[in-house]
Amino acid sequence: MKPAKNNSLSVLLGAAFIMATSAIGPGFLTQTSHYTDLLKGSFGFVILISCILSLVVQDLEFYSHY
């Protein structure tokens, strides 16, 4: 009988975790769109710089293997 209780507790915790993580999505999207609208150019500049840095780091990692 113990494994069944353990199994139901595991299912309950899994369901609670899924419900908690699914609630994060809409709030995150709302805040992101709000700050994007508020900051516009500054936010776009930060995204552009982060993309450029990402490409540079990926290129450095690629060429370091050769």
N, C-alpha and C positions, 0 to 999 in steps of 0.2 A: 504493500500500500504506500510506502514512502516514495517510491519513484513517481507515482502519479501526482502526489502533492508537490514534489519538486518540479515536475514537468509543468503543472498548472501555474506555479509561481514564475517559472521562466517565461511562459507565454504571457502572463500578466505584465511582467516587467518589459518584455519586448513590445507589447501593445502600448504601454505607457511611454516608452522611448520614441516610438514612431509618432504618436500623437504630439509629443512635445517638440520633436524636430519638424513636423509638418506645420506647426504653428509659427515657427521662426520665419518661414519664407515670405509671407505677405508683408510682415512688418519690415523686413529687410528691404524688400523691393520698394515699399512706400518711402522709407527714409532715404534710400539711394536716389530715387527720382526727385525727392524734395531738395536734397543737397545739390544734385546736378542742376536743377532749375535755379537754385539760389546762387551757386558759384559759377556757373556756365564756363567762361573762358579759363578761369583758374583751374577748374576741375579737368577741363579738356587738356590743358597743358600738363598736368600731373599724369594723366593717362598716357599722353604721348611720350613723355619722358620714361615712364615705367615700361612701355612697349619697346622703346629704343634700348633701354638697359637690359631688358630680357633678351632681345636679339643679340646684343653684344656678348652677354654671358653665355648664351647658347653657342655662339660661334667660337668663343674661347674654349669652351668645353669640347666642342667638336674637333678643333685643331690641336688640342692638347693630347689627343690620343694618337696623333701621327708623328 
